[in-house]
Amino acid sequence: MTDENKLISERKNKFEKIKKHQNPYPNNFKKNISAVDILDLYKSKDKTELEKVDLSYAISGRLLTIRVMGNSTFANLHDETGKIQIYLSKKTVGDNQYDILKNLDLGDIVGVEGSIFKTKTGEVTINVAKIILLSKSVRPLPEKFHGISDIEIKYRQRYLDLMINPDSKEVFRKRSLIVNTIRSLFIKNKFLEVETPMMHPIPGGANAKPFVTHHNTLDLDLYLRIAPELYLKRCIIGGFERVFEINRSFRNEGLSIKHNPEFTMIEFYIAYEEFTYLMTFIEKIFKELFGALELESEFIYQDEKILTTIPFERLKFHQAIINNVKEIDGNNINNLEILQSYCNTRGYKVADNSNADEHLLEIFEKEVEKTLHSPTFITHYPTSVSPLARSCDDNPELCERFELFIAGREIANGFSELNDPEEQSRRFKNQVGNEDEQMKYDDDFIKALEYGMPPTTGAGIGIDRLVMLLTNCGSIRDVLLFPQMRPKK
């Protein structure tokens, strides 16, 4: 028998003893207070004041420390809000109750009733008059959380991480606050929240490899959405002028500290505005989030100082490359032969038939992104790598597009939308002709554009990366409750 199996067997034996005194899985314990509420009520009161408090409280939670001292025991009970110390005396609770206590283990979920006092060290404590086991932890908790095994437990068994690590719980509380703050801001600004399909007949809205599934009744292959963009634009065409959606998208691509196959985005679209309006609106989102999270405009992310003074810096795509790549300047930045040689020398993977803009995009992603520490809007991308964006009136080779980078990572992408159906049709056909691209010709979207889409601008913000930034987490897995993992060998 392994050590773990031996411990499980011992715990099951203890459970059998507890069953002699109570229902093994009771469902009638009613808590009336939380750990944090008790501490808020009584941490500032002295012992004399507490002696005058003639109230009994019922609280439940998980036992994560137990210190037995003969006929009395101290333990820490953890609920969702935090921990509270409890004290049990055999004299107070009686033999049967103390027998239950003796057979409890770390991880057991209990309910207790009792009054409040302070120990000699000043710790607020519940003097337990009654204890009941609500759920037995038959499997022992891991002894230590460190090293590689810790990472495995943290991500594969998130429930254990949440159980033991309050910092992880706080990350997900903040994630919820971030999403709710964003949603509230959009609603306050008269956006309509909508829901669009997760399964698409054609993969569109972004260049990425989709997941494929099959609908049996229709005998039809469908694609988990890589972006909701084309459906949200249909909403604009239909007459809604401000729409947003917070939901999952899926890309059948790699796993890394900043990529997960399913991820959360907010996409939003505004009629009768253009892309510079969006940059200002995104700055407003950050201002709102910093207020909600009580963050200063200068904060530390992964030991790096980030200054988020509004307005954020704005820098054109080509100028950003010239500023950071000494071999490229204003004279040769569009020279395909020079760009091919540069990429080949460094082993950058660019298809042989790629144009100069595609080489520049690869150079930008490999060498420039990582230099963009404080918030920077990179604007005026090449039109040829932005198939859904509107071209600039004064230079059709460039488009009215931006991406926001913070701490060397893309956080947002937005542009003035292309609403010319003929031009959009031409670009779709170019995409279909390029076997490296996953975007396909969306007949129905072209038909929708032909009914007329007003001047529109739209953007997407990666919620997961945003949460990473605002909670100082180094990996996307730290901000996903249940990240995708490679199977254990």
C-alpha angles and dihedrals in degrees: 000000000000120000090251093050089049091053091048090052091050091050092050089052090053089049090055089055092050090051088066089066104037149005105287095227108023120185102187104080111117118200117206103184142027130232094251092049091054091050092047091051099046114018092092095047122093126228094265093054091048091054088063093053106102098186133118122209133200117211134164136198147115124304111232100164129031124183113185117196108178109279095001133060138193121201139167116237116200124201130169093283100048140282137309129189118240129196126204126189121190088220091057102040100034133229099294094050092045090051087057089051093051090057097049122108137197108284097031116135113227141172121220136186124200151109131280129255139152125242124228088268091054098252116151106239139177114235098215119223095170135020130185131182110235099178131001119228097220093175115065119241117249111270098222138017107209143115125002094331088057092056090049092052093042095057103027095043102030091165089068091048091052091045095055107022116066091185090064091050089052092053091057093044088054091046089057091047091050093051093045092047091052092047092049092050092052093047090048088054091054098256118152115228111223138177121223131187122292092199116061129191088215125030106237148141095068141028106257141114110267133215111245125215133170130233107214099200094049092035086224135140112230132186128224103239120266090191136354093223103113093048093048089052088053086058089054090049088051092058109269106127100194121032136160139178130196108197149111128295126187133216123180094220141105134321118234142138088282102031132071123169090238119038141164124249138171113217120185136178133197125193121221095021134095136219099276088061089057094054090055091046092052089052086054090053091054092048090053092048094049089054093048093048094040091235125159120235087249115053141154122255116183092336091310122116112234119194112199102183111161127263095051119222116273120207131170118242098241093044090052089057093046090050093053107030111062094193091061124067140159092281100054104025092107096038104119094196093054092045092049091051092048093051094043092051091055096041096245111164108236121154115252092241094050119127127230093268092056090051090049091050090053091049091048093051094046101041113014106041093064091056094058101093106150116049110292130174110213106203142186101037120188111277092226092067094042106064097173099043128099116248120240113261093227096044119021090191088072129052138213094257137127139183123201117221127190126172089000095302134107110248103168140014125195145154148166103275124246105240100171105107095201094051091044090051091051092050092048089053090051089052093050089051091057108077091198091065123078097203113110132197108278104206095182094051090053088050089051091050089052089065087059132264116211120235101289141177127198143175144186127216122197104232095195095055090043090054090047089055097045095045097041094242118157098204133045087229089067091063098042114081092213111016123190111266135189110253115265113255 
